[in-house]
Amino acid sequence: MQQSPSNTFRFLLISVLSLLVIAVVWTGYSFKSANLNPDISYRQYFNDNYKIFSLSSPDALTFAEEEIPLHILDVREKLDHELLVNTYWQSQTLLFHKRANRWFPIIEPILKEHGVPDDFKYLAVIESGLTDVVSPAGATGFWQFMKTTGREYGLEINNEVDERYHIEKATAAACEYLKDAHAKYGSWSMAAASYNMGMAGLNKQVARQNVDNYYDLLLNAETGRYMYRILAIKEILSKPAQYGFHFRPQDLYPTYDTRTIVVDESVDDFAEFAIENGVNYKILKILNPWLRDKYLTNPGKRTYEVKLPTDTIQGLVPFAKQKAASDTLISAPHSN
């Protein structure tokens, strides 16, 4: 017997309502179950909200105006590795951004004065993180000079004065080394590689493999990563927003506002010296880490320039004097 249209409609309506009731009951049961089991609720929330994205590698990249051969598979993959490491090691890379705001304004003009490409400021970042670290092998300062190499390039290094900690002088010495290496290899990438493994070590591999291009050489693990680390840091620091880094200008570390006094004789006690000049010993050492002891004998009557803050003992740079004081997000503070 054929059902009337009204009966058919009634049947469909009852079916739909029944399904809705079942769905509501099931949702309520699931919600209740999730609430009764915090682990299930947590895992569901985690799966719904936590996401990690692969990065889009750049199609073209240069270092010191040298084009990087990204069409070579292993070159592209090594760069991808370093971009991932430095993008997702957020705390360290954010600190690089902050420190670069303080130290790049000092490093950049010295590189320019010595005719070294601006991109080498990123070498200092991967060497030391722009801090005065000492490696297990004894490499010291922003530019990680060993004692022998530092002295070879004109740095004074002894128990009282260690100019590997002197940002201006160490940067100038690094420039001279890099120019020597570039003159030898004809490539800034090779000059950078030699900065890591030494010219003797690089010469040995060039002769052994009969190639003189960094991207064609098989090198030890550290030097093999070296240029890719520099390239990744350059890419991220010059395009922070593209890699998920956002900060306000005042979040970055400001440059130190300093004045200079000349010291050409001995100093018996730098703590007293600091107080006499309106600061404390801590601030004196922060601004002059190359002074390695509490005194200076200076038997040769050498002339030293000691930095002091333009303000007094209250602090290095009052917050009100920081260059940035707005809430505006900035995206590329360290581009060339």
TAPE-V779987 format. One line per field, one symbol per residue. ss: DSSP state (A for helix, B for strand, O for the rest). psi: psi as a letter, one per 20 degrees, with the letter a starting at -180 (. if undefined). A space follows every 50 residues. Layout:
ss=???
psi=???
This chain:
ss=OOOOAAAAAAAAAAAAAAAAAAAAAAAAAAAAAAAAOAAAAAAAAAAAAO OOOOOOOOOOOBBOOBBOOOOOAAAAAAAAAAAAAAAAOAAAAAAAAAAA AAAAAAAAAAAAAOOOOAAAAAAAAAAAOOOOOBOOOOOBOOOOBOAAAA AAOOOOBOOOBBAAAOAAAAAAAAAAAAAAAAAAAOOAAAAAAAAAAOAA AAAAAAAAAOOOOAAAOOOOAAAAAAAAAAAAAAAAAAOAAAAOOOBBAA AOOOOOOBBBBBBOOOBOOAAAAAAAOOOOAAAAAAAOOOBOOOOBOOOO OOOBBBBBBOOOOOOOOOAAAOOOOOOOBBOOOOOO
psi=ppqqhhhgggggghgghghgggggggghgggggghhnhgggghggghhhp ppqqqoqqhqqqpljpppmiipghghhhggghggghgimggghhhggghh hghhhggghggghjkpqhiihhghghgiklrmrprhijpqahjlpqgghg hhkjppoahhpojhiogghhggghggghgghhhgijphghggghhgiqhg ghgghghhikqkpgiiqorrgghhighhgggggggghilghhjjppqqgi iqpqqporrpqpokaqohohggggghjjarhghghghmiioirirohlhj lqpqoppqqhrbihrgoqhhiqhpkrjpqqhmikr.
